[in-house]
Amino acid sequence: MFFFDEARFGLKPVTGRLWAKKGVRPVVHVRPGYGNFYAYSAVCPATGEDVTLFLPRVNTGMMNIFLGELGKALGGRRCLLVMDRAGWHRSADLDVPENIEIVLLPPYSPELNPVERLWAWLKRHALRNRLHLTIDSVMDAAGAAMRMATAPFLKRLCRCDYLLHQK
């Protein structure tokens, strides 16, 4: 079972608290901008396996690209892909590979999707309080963080307690 979500990342700065010497007011340099890209990610909380792509938009065409890559990454395995009810997730033009079965979460329930934790971690640990002058710089930072996110780490981060305690 994989959980899927997408998130927008871009030149809008992510700022937050940081450590500083007592009495010294920290300064975070940012340069707001409007460029962005979208991270599409499917994570298996049981194993920590993930498939992530950075794509320019969210729509049915981009979703089809992601599903094709996920289908290939699975090899001969089959999977349930759990995701929210975004319009492009339910489109009649969605091209779902034979080895993927889509399960939609209940409406308005992002707390049930553990990939939301991945986005929070990525924004906090890879992008917060950083000066990015180009969208490529943001993409490089996010990509480097995703490459460092090991399967055991993703397994802990995306753990689904509500799935573990079923009888």
N, C-alpha and C positions, 0 to 999 in steps of 0.2 A: 504494500500500500504506500503510495506516494501522495504527498500533499503539495498542491501547486498554488502559486500566487505570483503576481507581478507587482513591481514597485517602480516609481519614477525617481530618478536621481538626476541632479543637474547642478547648475551654477548658483542656485539659491543656497546661501550658506546654511550649514547646520552648526549652530552654536550651543554651548552649554557650559556648565560649571567646569572649573579646572583648579588644580592646586597652584598656590602662589605663596610667597613669603608673607608672613603676617605684616599688615600695614602697607603692602604693595598692591596696587590695583592692577590686575592683569589686563593686557590689551590683546585682543584677537583681531588680526587684520583679515578682512573679507572683501571680496569684490563681487557684489551681487550681479547676476546675469540671468539670462532666460533660456539658454540652451539646456537640453535634457536628453536622456535616453531612458530606456526601461529595462530592468532586470527581470527576466522570466526564470523562475526557479521551481524545481520539483525536488522535494526531499523525502526520503524514507526514514521516518523516526526510529524504526526498528533497527536499521543497519547504519544510518548516517550517510548512505549513498545519496548523491545529488546530481542533477543535471541543471546547468545554469547557462543562459544565453543573454547577451546584451543586444537589444534590438531598438530600432529608432522610434517605434510607435506601438500603441496597443490597438489592435483590430483583429479581425478574423484571419487576414492574410499572415500576420506575424504569429498568431496563435497556431496556425497550420504549420509554419516553419518549426516552431518549438515542438509541437506534437510529433512531427516527423523525426526530429533529432532525438527526442525521448524514446520513440519507438525503436530507433536504431540502437541507442545506448542500452536498451533492455535486452538486446540480442533475441533469443528465443523465448525469453520469459514474458509472462503476462502480468499486468498490474491494474489495480484500481487507482484511478487518479482523482483525488478529492480536491474540489475547488469551489470557489464562490460562484455566484450567479451573475457575473458580469455579462453584458449582452453578447460579446464575442465568444464567451464560453458556451453559449446556448444557440449560436447561429446555425441555421440550416446549411450554411456553406462550410461548416467545420469539417475538416478531413481527419477523422480519428483513425489511427492505425488499428489493425485488427487485434494487436496484442495489448491495447489500452481500453479500459472501460471507465467511463467518466461517472463520478458520483458527485452530485451537487450538495453543498452545505445548505442548511436552512438559511433563509434570508436574514440579513443583518446580524451575522454571527462571526465576525472576524476573530473573536477569542477562541473559536474552535479550530482555527487554522494555524498550526505551529510555524509555518513559514513567516508569519508576521513577526515572530521573535527573531528570525534571521535578519529581516529588514531593520529592526530596532538595533540589533547588535552591529550591523554593518554601518549604519549611520552614526552610532555612538563611537565605535572603535576605529573606523577607517576614514570617516569624513568630518567628524565634529572638530570645530576650531582649527580647520586647515584652510589655507589660502589656495584656491584653485583658479588659475587664470583661464584655463580652457576646459572644454567638455572632455577632451582626451585625457587631461590630467585627472579629472574626477573618475573617468572610466578606468584608468590605470590603477588608481588607488583602490577602487572597489574590486577590480579584478585581482589585484595582489592579495587583498584580504580574503577573497573567495578561494584563491589557490592555497592559502594558509589554513583554511578551515578544514580540518581533517574529519574523517568519518566519525571517530569517537567524539570529537567536539560537536559536530552537527547532531549526533545521536543524543547527547546531553542537552544541547540547546533546544532542539525541536521535540523533546520528549512529550508524549501525549498521555498524561496521567488518566484522562478520561477513557482512554482505550485500554490501559493496563489493568484497570480494576473491574473489568466486566466479568460476569460469571456466566 
